[in-house]
Amino acid sequence: MGAIKIFDAFNFHQIWKNTNKQREDRYRTNIVTFDVSQRLGAMATGGAEGRLVMIDPYALGIVNGVIAHINKEIIAVYIFDEQQQVITIAEDRTICLWSRYKLERI
């Protein structure tokens, strides 16, 4: 299984990877889908176990994580910059809208 690595666009130094020691076990996930917002400087991932995770690569770790869809794989994640919201779509066609910062369902 490959690792996710994020590099600085100016000097190409690695600034984050998913094997970071600061990452807590409760946030481990089998990533199925992800979206990146360059404007907000954030990444959202959706996992096979239904977990939505927000990553701030400049903070060197996980910002927040939540079980978005219980026992349902997340098949799509979209970040909407202007509204500061995230949409998740599960394999059972359930669509949820989340606040980007608090990861609370709207």
PESUL-V667565 format. One record per residue. N is the residue number from 1. PSI is psi as a letter, one per 40 degrees, with the letter a starting at -180 (* if undefined). OMEGA is omega in whole degrees, 0 to 359 (999 if undefined). Layout:
n=(N N)
psi=(PSI PSI)
omega=(OMEGA OMEGA)
//
This chain:
n=(1 2 3 4 5 6 7 8 9 10 11 12 13 14 15 16 17 18 19 20 21 22 23 24 25 26 27 28 29 30 31 32 33 34 35 36 37 38 39 40 41 42 43 44 45 46 47 48 49 50 51 52 53 54 55 56 57 58 59 60 61 62 63 64 65 66 67 68 69 70 71 72 73 74 75 76 77 78 79 80 81 82 83 84 85 86 87 88 89 90 91 92 93 94 95 96 97 98 99 100 101 102 103 104 105 106)
psi=(h i i h i h i h e d e f i h e i i e e h d e h i d e e i i g h d i i i h h d d e f i h h i h i d e e h h h h h h d d e f a h d i i i h d h h f h h h e i h h h h d d e f i h h i h i d e e h h i h i h d d e f i h *)
omega=(182 178 174 178 179 183 174 185 183 183 175 173 178 181 179 171 187 176 180 182 179 184 182 181 183 179 177 185 170 186 178 184 177 175 181 175 178 182 181 181 183 176 175 178 175 186 180 181 176 182 172 181 174 182 172 184 180 175 179 176 183 175 184 176 182 172 184 182 184 178 178 179 175 184 179 176 178 175 176 187 187 181 182 183 178 176 174 176 182 181 178 178 174 179 179 177 186 169 185 185 184 187 173 181 180 999)
//
